[in-house]
Structure formats: structure tokens, C-alpha cells
């Protein structure tokens, strides 16, 4: 596993470092005993997403939200818990990513249109939500081999049609 904790210490300081370290610890506990399809500890995923964002030079609130981006969906942690432990800014980023993750579709046309609509609404509120989601998708693509063949095709097609053009437009493809 990447040593993201040490990397945080080399990039951030003061309150920013504390925010990142606390969100790391919080997510580690929240995802305790969870596994990815690969059999690896789930916590590797938020660490990798955060690492990508640190490399892109994102602020501490965004990196903090990256560590926490799946806790609302996959653990007993509530929005109130995140707000109490961190702050409103981090909560809004986590909620924004969680909302994007909950989108479900019934047809290809609806899927594409709805995806673009939700993504652009999220971008209008805070571009960092999209950047977290892109880093999340990048790590999921890097571990695609652990999905079923159908899942691989669906995720790859969605990535190619939806996420790649957005990353290109943002200059982070």
C-alpha cells in the first residue's frame, strides 16, 4: 500500500495536515474489516484516491473528502458524524460524491443524459466533487480485472463515454 500518511506530512502542514491525518484515521476505522473485490483491504481504495489528488496538488479539504468519499454509502457513519468530526466543507464534498455514486439508469440514452446532468450540476456547486469522482474512477479502472466481464465492459464504457471527456475538458486526462 502507498505510504500516503508520510506523503501528507511532506505536502501539508498545520491545520491542513491535521485535517488530512484525522480523515485518514477516521476512514481507516470506518472501513475496518471491509474488503474490495480483489480481496484487498477496502481502505486501500480511499488512500489511492487521496494519493492521486495529493499528486494533483489539491487542497486539504478535497484530500480529506477523498479519504471519506465512501463512508456514507458503505459504513454506519452519518453526515452528522462527518460534519461534527470535520467541517461543512468536507461534508459537502463527501455528500456530492455520494450523490454521484447513487445514480442508477434504465436505458443507455437516459444513462448518458442523466450522468451529464448530474455531473454538471455537481460541477456548478464545487468542481472538487468531480475531481474526487474522477480520481475514484481512475483507481476503479486500475483494478477493473476484479470485476465480472459484464461489469468490466459497463464500467469501461461509462468511463470512456462520460468521465474521460470531462477529465479532458478539465485538463487532467
GUPA-616178 format. One record per atom (N, C-alpha, C, O, CB): residue in three letters; x, y, z. Coordinates in steps of 0.1 Angstrom, whole numbers, padded with zeros to 4 digits, always signed. Atoms other than C-alpha are relative to their C-alpha. Glycine has a CB too. Layout:
<sites>
ALAXYZ/...
</sites>
This chain:
<sites>
UNK+0008-0012+0000/UNK+0000+0000+0000/UNK+0009+0012+0000/UNK+0020+0013+0006/UNK-0010+0000+0012/UNK-0008-0013+0000/UNK+0012+0035-0007/UNK+0001+0006+0014/UNK-0008+0004+0022/UNK-0007+0010-0010/UNK-0001-0006-0013/UNK+0025+0054+0022/UNK-0005+0014+0000/UNK+0003+0024+0000/UNK+0015+0000+0005/UNK+0006-0013+0001/UNK+0001+0083+0019/UNK+0001+0008+0013/UNK+0002+0020+0012/UNK-0015-0002-0003/UNK-0001-0007-0013/UNK+0004+0092+0056/UNK+0013+0008+0000/UNK+0013+0020+0004/UNK+0000-0010+0012/UNK-0013-0007+0001/UNK+0041+0101+0051/UNK-0001+0011-0011/UNK+0005+0022-0009/UNK+0011-0010-0003/UNK+0001-0010+0011/UNK+0033+0119+0018/UNK-0008+0012+0005/UNK-0004+0024+0002/UNK-0007-0006-0012/UNK+0008-0012-0006/UNK+0007+0141+0037/UNK+0009+0009+0008/UNK+0008+0021+0007/UNK-0012-0006+0008/UNK-0009-0008-0008/UNK+0034+0152+0061/UNK+0010+0008-0008/UNK+0015+0018-0004/UNK+0008-0010+0009/UNK-0009-0007+0009/UNK+0056+0162+0032/UNK-0006+0011-0008/UNK+0000+0020-0014/UNK+0008-0009-0009/UNK+0007-0009+0009/UNK+0029+0182+0014/UNK-0008+0011+0009/UNK-0008+0023+0005/UNK-0010-0007-0009/UNK+0008-0009-0007/UNK+0007+0198+0041/UNK+0006+0003+0014/UNK+0015-0004+0018/UNK-0014-0007+0002/UNK-0005-0004-0013/UNK+0013+0215+0074/UNK-0012+0006+0008/UNK-0022+0009+0003/UNK+0012+0010+0000/UNK+0009-0006-0009/UNK-0006+0229+0104/UNK-0014-0006-0001/UNK-0016-0018+0000/UNK-0002+0015-0004/UNK+0013+0004+0000/UNK-0044+0227+0102/UNK-0003-0009-0012/UNK-0011-0019-0010/UNK-0010+0012+0000/UNK+0002+0008+0012/UNK-0043+0212+0067/UNK+0005-0014+0002/UNK-0002-0024-0001/UNK+0007+0006-0012/UNK-0006+0013-0003/UNK-0021+0184+0078/UNK-0009-0008+0010/UNK-0012-0020+0008/UNK+0014+0001+0005/UNK+0009+0006-0010/UNK-0043+0177+0108/UNK-0013-0005-0006/UNK-0017-0016-0003/UNK-0003+0010+0012/UNK+0012+0004+0007/UNK-0074+0176+0087/UNK+0002-0012-0008/UNK-0006-0022-0007/UNK-0005+0012-0009/UNK-0003+0012+0008/UNK-0059+0151+0063/UNK+0003-0012+0009/UNK-0002-0023+0006/UNK+0012+0003-0009/UNK-0003+0012-0009/UNK-0045+0129+0091/UNK-0012-0005+0007/UNK-0014-0017+0009/UNK+0011+0004+0010/UNK+0012+0004-0007/UNK-0078+0129+0110/UNK-0009-0007-0009/UNK-0016-0017-0005/UNK-0006+0012+0007/UNK+0009+0007+0010/UNK-0098+0120+0079/UNK+0006-0014-0003/UNK-0002-0023-0005/UNK-0002+0009-0012/UNK-0006+0013+0002/UNK-0073+0092+0072/UNK-0003-0010+0011/UNK-0008-0021+0008/UNK+0016+0002-0001/UNK+0003+0008-0012/UNK-0077+0078+0107/UNK-0015-0004+0001/UNK-0018-0015+0003/UNK+0005+0007+0013/UNK+0015+0002-0001/UNK-0115+0082+0106/UNK-0004-0010-0010/UNK-0012-0020-0007/UNK-0007+0013-0002/UNK+0004+0009+0011/UNK-0118+0064+0072/UNK+0005-0014+0003/UNK-0001-0024+0000/UNK+0005+0005-0013/UNK-0007+0014-0003/UNK-0094+0036+0083/UNK-0009-0007+0010/UNK-0011-0019+0008/UNK+0014+0002+0006/UNK+0008+0006-0010/UNK-0116+0029+0113/UNK-0014-0004-0006/UNK-0019-0015-0004/UNK-0002+0008+0013/UNK+0014+0002+0006/UNK-0149+0032+0093/UNK+0000-0012-0009/UNK-0009-0019-0010/UNK-0004+0013-0007/UNK-0001+0011+0010/UNK-0137+0008+0066/UNK+0006-0013+0006/UNK+0009-0022-0002/UNK+0008+0005-0012/UNK-0006+0012-0007/UNK-0122-0017+0091/UNK-0008-0012-0004/UNK-0020-0012-0003/UNK+0001+0002+0015/UNK+0006+0013+0003/UNK-0128-0053+0081/UNK-0008+0000-0014/UNK-0014-0011-0017/UNK-0010-0004+0011/UNK+0006+0000+0013/UNK-0142-0043+0046/UNK+0011-0004-0010/UNK+0023-0001-0009/UNK-0006+0014-0004/UNK-0009+0005+0011/UNK-0126-0059+0015/UNK-0005+0004-0013/UNK-0017+0006-0015/UNK+0001-0015+0000/UNK+0003-0003+0014/UNK-0125-0050-0022/UNK-0002-0013-0007/UNK+0001-0024-0001/UNK+0011+0009-0007/UNK+0003+0012+0008/UNK-0135-0075-0049/UNK+0014-0007-0002/UNK+0013-0020-0004/UNK-0006+0004-0014/UNK-0013+0007+0002/UNK-0097-0082-0052/UNK+0004-0007+0012/UNK+0014-0015+0012/UNK+0010+0011-0003/UNK-0004+0006-0012/UNK-0096-0093-0016/UNK+0008+0009+0009/UNK+0011+0006+0021/UNK+0007-0013-0002/UNK-0008-0010-0008/UNK-0075-0063-0005/UNK-0009+0007+0010/UNK-0021+0008+0008/UNK+0007+0009-0010/UNK+0008-0009-0009/UNK-0085-0042+0024/UNK-0006+0012-0007/UNK+0000+0017-0016/UNK+0010+0005+0012/UNK+0007-0011+0007/UNK-0110-0016+0013/UNK+0007+0013+0001/UNK+0006+0021-0008/UNK-0015+0001+0005/UNK-0006-0013-0003/UNK-0091+0012+0029/UNK+0011+0004-0010/UNK+0014+0016-0012/UNK+0006-0001+0014/UNK-0010-0003+0010/UNK-0065+0009+0001/UNK-0007+0010-0011/UNK+0000+0018-0016/UNK+0005-0013-0007/UNK+0007-0008+0010/UNK-0091+0025-0023/UNK-0001+0015+0004/UNK+0004+0023-0004/UNK-0014-0005-0002/UNK+0000-0014-0003/UNK-0097+0058-0004/UNK+0014+0006+0001/UNK+0017+0017-0002/UNK-0007+0003+0013/UNK-0014-0004-0001/UNK-0059+0060+0002/UNK+0005+0003-0014/UNK+0012+0013-0016/UNK+0009-0010+0007/UNK-0005-0002+0014/UNK-0052+0057-0035/UNK-0007+0012-0006/UNK+0000+0020-0013/UNK-0003-0013-0009/UNK+0007-0012+0005/UNK-0079+0082-0044/UNK+0006+0013+0006/UNK+0009+0022-0002/UNK-0015-0001+0003/UNK-0006-0012-0006/UNK-0064+0107-0019/UNK+0014+0002-0006/UNK+0018+0013-0008/UNK+0001-0002+0015/UNK-0014-0002+0005/UNK-0029+0100-0032/UNK+0000+0006-0014/UNK+0008+0015-0017/UNK+0007-0014-0001/UNK+0002-0006+0014/UNK-0040+0108-0068/UNK-0002+0015+0002/UNK+0003+0023-0006/UNK-0011-0006-0008/UNK+0003-0014-0002/UNK-0054+0141-0055/UNK+0011+0008+0006/UNK+0013+0020+0003/UNK-0013+0001+0009/UNK-0012-0007-0005/UNK-0023+0150-0035/UNK+0009+0003-0011/UNK+0015+0013-0012/UNK+0007-0009+0011/UNK-0009-0001+0011/UNK-0003+0144-0066/UNK-0004+0011-0010/UNK+0004+0018-0016/UNK+0001-0013-0008/UNK+0005-0010+0008/UNK-0026+0168-0085/UNK+0001+0014+0007/UNK-0003+0024+0001/UNK-0014-0003-0003/UNK-0001-0013-0007/UNK-0020+0195-0058/UNK-0012+0005+0006/UNK-0014+0017+0008/UNK+0006+0010-0009/UNK+0013-0004-0005/UNK-0055+0196-0044/UNK+0001+0004+0015/UNK+0011+0000+0022/UNK-0010-0011-0001/UNK+0000-0005-0014/UNK-0063+0213-0011/UNK-0003-0011+0010/UNK-0008-0021+0006/UNK-0010+0012+0001/UNK+0002+0009-0010/UNK-0066+0196+0022/UNK-0015-0005+0002/UNK-0017-0016+0005/UNK+0005+0006+0014/UNK+0014+0004-0001/UNK-0104+0196+0023/UNK-0004-0010-0011/UNK-0011-0019-0008/UNK-0009+0013-0001/UNK+0003+0009+0010/UNK-0105+0178-0010/UNK+0006-0014+0003/UNK+0000-0024+0001/UNK+0005+0005-0014/UNK-0007+0012-0003/UNK-0080+0152+0001/UNK-0007-0007+0012/UNK-0009-0019+0012/UNK+0015+0003+0004/UNK+0008+0005-0012/UNK-0099+0148+0034/UNK-0013-0007-0005/UNK-0016-0018-0001/UNK-0003+0011+0010/UNK+0012+0006+0006/UNK-0131+0142+0014/UNK+0003-0013-0008/UNK-0005-0022-0008/UNK-0007+0010-0009/UNK-0003+0012+0008/UNK-0113+0117-0008/UNK+0002-0012+0010/UNK-0003-0023+0007/UNK+0014+0002-0007/UNK-0001+0011-0010/UNK-0104+0096+0023/UNK-0014-0005+0005/UNK-0016-0016+0007/UNK+0008+0005+0012/UNK+0014+0003-0006/UNK-0141+0098+0034/UNK-0010-0003-0011/UNK-0022-0005-0007/UNK-0004+0012+0008/UNK+0010-0001+0010/UNK-0158+0096+0000/UNK-0009-0012-0001/UNK-0020-0011-0006/UNK+0007+0001-0013/UNK+0009+0012-0001/UNK-0173+0061+0006/UNK-0006-0003+0013/UNK-0014-0012+0014/UNK+0007-0012-0005/UNK+0005+0004-0014/UNK-0181+0062+0043/UNK-0015+0002+0002/UNK-0021-0006+0009/UNK+0007+0009+0010/UNK+0014-0002-0001/UNK-0216+0075+0039/UNK-0008-0012-0006/UNK-0018-0016-0001/UNK-0005+0013-0006/UNK+0006+0010+0007/UNK-0225+0048+0015/UNK+0003-0014+0005/UNK-0006-0023+0005/UNK+0004+0001-0015/UNK-0004+0014-0003/UNK-0206+0018+0028/UNK+0003-0003+0015/UNK+0007-0014+0018/UNK+0013-0002-0007/UNK-0002+0002-0014/UNK-0204+0023+0066/UNK-0011+0006+0008/UNK-0020+0013+0002/UNK+0014+0006+0004/UNK+0010-0007-0008/UNK-0226+0033+0095/UNK+0002+0015+0003/UNK-0007+0021+0009/UNK-0001-0008+0013/UNK-0003-0015-0002/UNK-0211+0068+0095/UNK-0011+0008-0006/UNK-0015+0005-0017/UNK+0014+0004-0006/UNK+0011-0009+0005/UNK-0237+0095+0091/UNK+0006+0014-0004/UNK+0018+0017-0001/UNK-0011+0003+0011/UNK-0004-0013+0004/UNK-0235+0130+0076/UNK+0003+0009+0012/UNK+0012+0017+0012/UNK-0010+0007-0009/UNK-0002-0007-0013/UNK-0238+0144+0111/UNK+0014-0003+0006/UNK+0020+0005+0012/UNK-0011-0003+0010/UNK-0013+0004-0005/UNK-0207+0124+0121/UNK+0011+0007-0007/UNK+0020+0012-0001/UNK+0002-0015-0001/UNK-0010-0007+0008/UNK-0187+0139+0093/UNK+0001+0015+0003/UNK+0011+0020+0005/UNK-0002-0002-0015/UNK+0001-0014-0003/UNK-0199+0174+0100/UNK+0006+0003+0014/UNK+0014+0013+0016/UNK-0014+0005-0001/UNK-0005-0002-0014/UNK-0191+0170+0137/UNK+0015-0002+0001/UNK+0022+0006+0008/UNK-0007-0009+0010/UNK-0014+0003-0001/UNK-0157+0155+0132/UNK+0009+0009-0009/UNK+0021+0011-0005/UNK+0003-0015-0004/UNK-0008-0008+0010/UNK-0145+0177+0103/UNK-0007+0013-0002/UNK-0005+0022+0007/UNK+0000-0008-0014/UNK+0007-0013+0002/UNK-0165+0206+0088/UNK-0010-0001-0011/UNK-0011-0011-0018/UNK+0011+0011-0002/UNK+0010+0000+0010/UNK-0192+0216+0065/UNK+0005-0001-0014/UNK-0001-0008-0023/UNK-0008+0014+0001/UNK-0006+0001+0013/UNK-0169+0220+0035/UNK+0003-0015-0004/UNK+0000-0019-0015/UNK+0013+0008+0000/UNK-0003+0014+0003/UNK-0157+0184+0038/UNK-0013-0008-0002/UNK-0014-0016-0011/UNK+0009-0006+0012/UNK+0013+0006+0001/UNK-0192+0172+0044/UNK-0006+0002-0014/UNK-0011-0008-0020/UNK-0010+0004+0011/UNK+0006-0003+0013/UNK-0205+0189+0012/UNK+0007-0007-0011/UNK+0001-0012-0021/UNK+0001+0015-0003/UNK-0008+0008+0011/UNK-0177+0173-0009/UNK-0004-0015+0001/UNK-0006-0021-0010/UNK+0015+0002+0002/UNK+0003+0015-0001/UNK-0184+0138+0005/UNK-0014-0002-0005/UNK-0017-0012-0012/UNK+0001-0004+0015/UNK+0014+0002+0004/UNK-0222+0142+0000/UNK-0001+0002-0015/UNK-0008-0006-0021/UNK-0009+0011+0007/UNK+0000-0002+0015/UNK-0216+0155-0036/UNK+0005-0013-0007/UNK-0001-0017-0017/UNK+0009+0011-0004/UNK-0005+0012+0006/UNK-0195+0124-0044/UNK-0010-0012+0002/UNK-0013-0019-0007/UNK+0014-0004+0005/UNK+0009+0011-0003/UNK-0220+0101-0027/UNK-0013+0001-0009/UNK-0018-0009-0014/UNK-0005+0001+0015/UNK+0012-0002+0008/UNK-0249+0116-0047/UNK+0003-0005-0015/UNK-0005-0011-0021/UNK-0004+0015-0001/UNK-0004+0005+0014/UNK-0230+0109-0080/UNK+0000-0015+0000/UNK-0003-0021-0010/UNK+0014+0006-0004/UNK-0001+0015+0000/UNK-0224+0073-0069/UNK-0014-0007+0000/UNK-0015-0018-0004/UNK+0008-0004+0012/UNK+0013+0006-0002/UNK-0261+0067-0063/UNK-0009+0001-0013/UNK-0020-0005-0013/UNK-0008+0007+0011/UNK+0007-0001+0013/UNK-0272+0075-0099/UNK-0002-0014-0006/UNK+0007-0022-0007/UNK+0007+0009-0010/UNK+0003+0012+0006/UNK-0290+0045-0114/UNK-0008+0003-0013/UNK-0015+0013-0014/UNK-0008-0010+0009/UNK+0006-0003+0013/UNK-0302+0042-0150/UNK-0007-0012-0006/UNK-0005-0023-0001/UNK+0012+0003-0010/UNK+0008+0010+0006/UNK-0327+0023-0171/UNK+0002-0002-0015/UNK-0001-0013-0020/UNK-0014+0003+0003/UNK-0003+0001+0015/UNK-0316+0029-0207/UNK+0013+0007-0003/UNK+0017+0016+0005/UNK-0012+0005-0008/UNK-0013-0007+0003/UNK-0284+0040-0224/UNK-0002+0015-0002/UNK+0006+0023+0002/UNK+0005-0007-0013/UNK+0002-0015+0003/UNK-0299+0073-0236/UNK-0002+0007+0014/UNK+0003+0018+0016/UNK-0012+0002-0009/UNK+0003-0006-0013/UNK-0312+0080-0201/UNK+0013+0001+0009/UNK+0016+0011+0015/UNK-0011-0007+0008/UNK-0012+0001-0007/UNK-0279+0069-0186/UNK+0009+0012-0003/UNK+0014+0018+0006/UNK+0007-0013-0002/UNK-0010-0010+0004/UNK-0258+0093-0206/UNK-0005+0014+0003/UNK+0002+0022+0008/UNK+0002-0001-0015/UNK+0006-0013-0003/UNK-0282+0123-0203/UNK+0000+0003+0015/UNK+0004+0014+0019/UNK-0014+0001-0006/UNK+0000-0002-0014/UNK-0286+0118-0166/UNK+0014+0002+0006/UNK+0016+0010+0015/UNK-0007-0012+0007/UNK-0014-0001-0004/UNK-0249+0113-0160/UNK+0005+0014-0002/UNK+0010+0021+0007/UNK+0009-0010-0006/UNK-0004-0014+0004/UNK-0241+0146-0178/UNK-0007+0010+0009/UNK+0000+0019+0014/UNK-0002+0003-0014/UNK+0007-0010-0008/UNK-0268+0165-0160/UNK+0005+0000+0015/UNK+0007+0011+0020/UNK-0015-0004+0000/UNK-0004+0000-0014/UNK-0258+0153-0125/UNK+0014+0005+0001/UNK+0018+0012+0011/UNK-0001-0014+0005/UNK-0014-0005-0001/UNK-0221+0159-0132/UNK+0001+0015-0001/UNK+0008+0021+0006/UNK+0008-0007-0011/UNK-0001-0015+0002/UNK-0226+0194-0145/UNK-0007+0007+0012/UNK-0002+0018+0015/UNK-0007+0004-0013/UNK+0006-0006-0012/UNK-0249+0202-0115/UNK+0010+0000+0011/UNK+0012+0010+0018/UNK-0013-0007+0004/UNK-0010+0001-0010/UNK-0222+0190-0092/UNK+0012+0009-0003/UNK+0017+0015+0006/UNK+0005-0015+0001/UNK-0011-0009+0003/UNK-0196+0209-0111/UNK-0003+0015+0003/UNK+0005+0023+0007/UNK+0004-0001-0015/UNK+0004-0014-0002/UNK-0216+0241-0108/UNK+0001+0003+0015/UNK+0004+0015+0019/UNK-0015+0002-0004/UNK-0001-0003-0014/UNK-0216+0237-0070/UNK+0014+0000+0005/UNK+0019+0009+0011/UNK-0008-0011+0008/UNK-0014+0001-0004/UNK-0180+0226-0065/UNK+0008-0010-0009/UNK+0005-0022-0009/UNK+0001-0004+0015/UNK-0007+0008+0009/UNK-0156+0214-0091/UNK+0008-0012+0006/UNK+0011-0022+0000/UNK+0010+0008-0008/UNK-0008+0010-0007/UNK-0137+0194-0065/UNK-0007-0013+0002/UNK-0001-0024+0002/UNK+0004+0005+0014/UNK+0008+0012+0000/UNK-0166+0169-0063/UNK+0004-0008-0012/UNK+0006-0021-0011/UNK-0015+0003+0001/UNK-0003+0007+0012/UNK-0159+0160-0099/UNK+0014-0006+0000/UNK+0017-0017-0005/UNK-0002+0009-0012/UNK-0014+0004+0000/UNK-0121+0158-0094/UNK+0001-0012+0009/UNK+0008-0022+0006/UNK+0009+0011+0005/UNK+0000+0011-0009/UNK-0127+0134-0064/UNK-0005-0012-0008/UNK+0000-0023-0008/UNK-0007+0002+0013/UNK+0006+0011+0007/UNK-0150+0113-0086/UNK+0009-0005-0011/UNK+0009-0017-0013/UNK-0014+0005-0006/UNK-0009+0005+0010/UNK-0125+0112-0114/UNK+0011-0008+0005/UNK+0015-0018-0001/UNK+0005+0012-0008/UNK-0010+0008-0006/UNK-0098+0100-0091/UNK-0005-0014+0005/UNK+0002-0024+0004/UNK+0006+0008+0012/UNK+0007+0012-0004/UNK-0122+0074-0077/UNK-0001-0009-0012/UNK+0002-0021-0011/UNK-0014+0003+0006/UNK+0002+0008+0012/UNK-0130+0062-0112/UNK+0014-0005-0006/UNK+0014-0016-0010/UNK-0007+0008-0011/UNK-0013+0004+0004/UNK-0093+0061-0121/UNK+0005-0012+0007/UNK+0010-0022+0002/UNK+0010+0012+0001/UNK-0004+0011-0007/UNK-0085+0038-0093/UNK-0009-0012-0003/UNK-0003-0024-0004/UNK+0000+0003+0015/UNK+0008+0012+0004/UNK-0115+0016-0101/UNK+0003-0006-0013/UNK+0003-0018-0015/UNK-0015+0005+0000/UNK-0005+0005+0013/UNK-0103+0014-0137/UNK+0013-0008+0001/UNK+0015-0018-0005/UNK+0001+0011-0010/UNK-0012+0007-0002/UNK-0069+0003-0125/UNK-0002-0013+0006/UNK+0007-0022+0005/UNK+0009+0009+0009/UNK+0003+0013-0006/UNK-0085-0026-0106/UNK-0011-0007-0006/UNK-0018-0015+0000/UNK-0002+0002+0015/UNK+0012+0005+0008/UNK-0111-0035-0132/UNK+0001-0015-0001/UNK-0010-0022-0002/UNK+0000+0006-0013/UNK-0002+0014+0003/UNK-0097-0070-0136/UNK-0008-0009+0011/UNK-0010-0021+0009/UNK+0014-0004+0000/UNK+0007+0007-0011/UNK-0115-0080-0103/UNK-0015+0000-0002/UNK-0023-0005+0006/UNK+0004+0006+0013/UNK+0015-0001+0002/UNK-0150-0073-0118/UNK-0003-0011-0010/UNK+0005-0017-0017/UNK-0004+0014-0006/UNK+0005+0010+0010/UNK-0171-0097-0139/UNK+0002+0006-0014/UNK+0004+0018-0015/UNK-0015-0003+0002/UNK-0002-0005+0014/UNK-0167-0094-0177/UNK-0010+0010-0003/UNK-0007+0021-0009/UNK-0001-0012-0010/UNK+0011-0010+0002/UNK-0201-0076-0179/UNK+0003+0013+0007/UNK+0001+0024+0002/UNK-0013-0006+0003/UNK-0003-0012-0008/UNK-0191-0053-0151/UNK+0012+0008-0006/UNK+0011+0020-0006/UNK+0003-0004+0014/UNK-0011-0007+0006/UNK-0158-0045-0168/UNK-0004+0008-0012/UNK+0000+0019-0014/UNK+0011-0011-0004/UNK+0005-0006+0012/UNK-0175-0037-0201/UNK-0009+0013+0004/UNK-0007+0023-0003/UNK-0008-0009-0009/UNK+0008-0011-0004/UNK-0201-0015-0184/UNK+0008+0012+0006/UNK+0006+0023+0002/UNK-0011-0005+0010/UNK-0008-0010-0006/UNK-0176+0004-0163/UNK+0009+0007-0010/UNK+0011+0019-0010/UNK+0008-0006+0012/UNK-0009-0006+0010/UNK-0152+0009-0191/UNK-0007+0009-0010/UNK-0002+0019-0014/UNK+0008-0012-0008/UNK+0008-0008+0009/UNK-0179+0021-0215/UNK-0004+0013+0007/UNK-0003+0024+0000/UNK-0012-0008-0005/UNK+0004-0012-0007/UNK-0192+0045-0189/UNK+0012+0010+0002/UNK+0010+0022+0001/UNK-0006-0003+0014/UNK-0012-0009-0002/UNK-0157+0058-0182/UNK+0004+0006-0013/UNK+0007+0018-0013/UNK+0012-0009+0005/UNK-0003-0006+0013/UNK-0150+0063-0219/UNK-0009+0010-0005/UNK-0005+0020-0010/UNK+0001-0012-0010/UNK+0010-0009+0005/UNK-0182+0080-0227/UNK-0003+0012+0009/UNK-0007+0022+0004/UNK-0013-0008-0002/UNK+0003-0011-0010/UNK-0187+0101-0195/UNK+0012+0006+0006/UNK+0013+0018+0005/UNK-0010-0006+0010/UNK-0010-0006-0009/UNK-0157+0105-0174/UNK+0013+0005-0008/UNK+0018+0015-0005/UNK+0005-0010+0010/UNK-0012-0004+0008/UNK-0128+0107-0200/UNK-0002+0014-0006/UNK+0007+0022-0006/UNK+0003-0010-0011/UNK+0001-0014+0006/UNK-0143+0137-0219/UNK+0000+0011+0011/UNK+0005+0022+0008/UNK-0014+0000-0007/UNK+0000-0010-0010/UNK-0148+0155-0186/UNK+0014+0003+0005/UNK+0018+0014+0007/UNK-0009-0004+0012/UNK-0014-0001-0004/UNK-0113+0148-0175/UNK+0008+0008-0010/UNK+0016+0016-0007/UNK+0007-0014+0003/UNK-0006-0007+0011/UNK-0101+0160-0209/UNK-0003+0015+0001/UNK+0006+0023+0000/UNK-0004-0005-0013/UNK+0004-0015+0000/UNK-0121+0193-0206/UNK+0007+0007+0012/UNK+0009+0019+0011/UNK-0015+0001+0001/UNK-0006-0006-0012/UNK-0106+0198-0171/UNK+0015+0001-0001/UNK+0022+0006+0007/UNK-0004-0007+0012/UNK-0014+0000+0001/UNK-0071+0192-0184/UNK+0008-0010+0009/UNK+0019-0008+0011/UNK+0006+0014+0002/UNK-0007+0010-0009/UNK-0064+0162-0162/UNK-0002-0014-0005/UNK-0003-0024+0003/UNK-0006+0001+0014/UNK+0002+0014+0006/UNK-0069+0133-0186/UNK+0013-0008+0000/UNK+0014-0019-0004/UNK-0005+0001-0014/
</sites>
